[in-house]
Amino acid sequence: MMLVRGHLIYPLRYAKKDVPVTAARLRRATGFRADLIRRHGPPPRQQAFDLDWGELDDSEVHPDLELLPEDVQLVLIAYACSMEAGVMRIEWGSAELRREDRYLIWHRHEPLPTKD
């Protein structure tokens, strides 16, 4: 991670095979990555569908995130890579985390070159 002018640059391997970044999904809906994206990623484009099941407790975030200023904006460097093929895709942008299925909803993303 690197903090540059109010933006936190965070690398995220989203796949071990060559799939588009729009297929990116976190393994877990809790923990450091999920808290980081929810707290410093873009606000959700749509309100969550309210089934009146009660709220998940978002008050306890990963303790390391308390070290970051609240106004830091997250920039994800999302990449697909494997030991055999190396880096197959790499993109940067901003995404929100959809709670119900852990998919990243990209607000914007752009590919970065993988070869010279």
N, C-alpha and C positions, 0 to 999 in steps of 0.2 A: 504494500500500500504506500501511496505517496500523497501528501497534501500539497496542492499547488493552487494558490490564489482562491481559496475557498471551495476548491473542488477536490474530492477524494478520489484518486485513481485506484481502482480495485480490479485485479485480474480474476477471472472466473472461468475455469474449465467447465464447459457445459456438456461436452460429449467426447467419447473416445472414437467416434466414427464421423464420417463426413455428412453431417446434417446441418440444415440452416439454423441460424441463431434463433429464429422464431420458434424452434422446437425446444428451446432451453427450458429446463425445469430443475428446480432444486430437489435434492433428495429428501430434505426435511423442511417442514413449515415453521420450525423453531430453530433457535441457535443463532450464532453470530451472523452468518450470511443473511438469513431471513430478517433478523432485526435490523441489520445495516441497510438492506434494501427498503424495508418499510419505513425506517426512520429518516433516511437521507435520499431516497429515490424520489421520483416525481409523485405528486399526489395522484390517487386513482382517478381515472377518467370517468368511471361510473361508480355510483354508490353500491355498496355491497347489498346483495339481496337479503332482506331481513326475514328470517324464518322464525324469529322470536325464540331462538334456542339459547339465548343469553350471550354475553360477550366473552370472547377469549381474553384472558388477562394480558394486556399489552403493557401494563405498568412496569413490569420487571423486564428490562432489556439487558442484554449482555453487558457486564460491568466495563469492558473495554470501550464500549460505545459512549459511556459517560465522559470519557476523556476528550471527545470531539465536540466542537461547538455545534449548537443546534442548527445553525444556518448553513452548514457544510452541504454541498450538493454532490451526489454520488455520480461518478462516471465509470461505467463498467467496461472493462476490456474483456470481452467474451471470446473464448477460443475453443476450437475442437482440435484435439491432438491425440496421438497414440505413440507408443514406443516404436512401432513398425513404420508408420507413415509420417511421423513428425507433425508439425502444425499444418492442418488442412484448411482451416478457416479461422479468421480473426476479425472481429468487428468491435467498434466502440460505440457507446451511446448511453441512453438512459432508459430504464425499465422499472415498472412497478411489479410487485409480487402478488399474484392472484392467490388469495388464501386457500380457496377451496380445493385447488389441484396443484398448487406450487409452480405453475407456469409463470414465466416472465412475460409480461405484456410490454412490448417495446414501444416507447413514445417516439423514439427516433434511434436509428442505428446506421452506421456506415462501415463498409468493409475497409480493412487495412491491407496493404500488400503483404503477401507471404513470401514472395521471391523478388530478387533484384531485377 
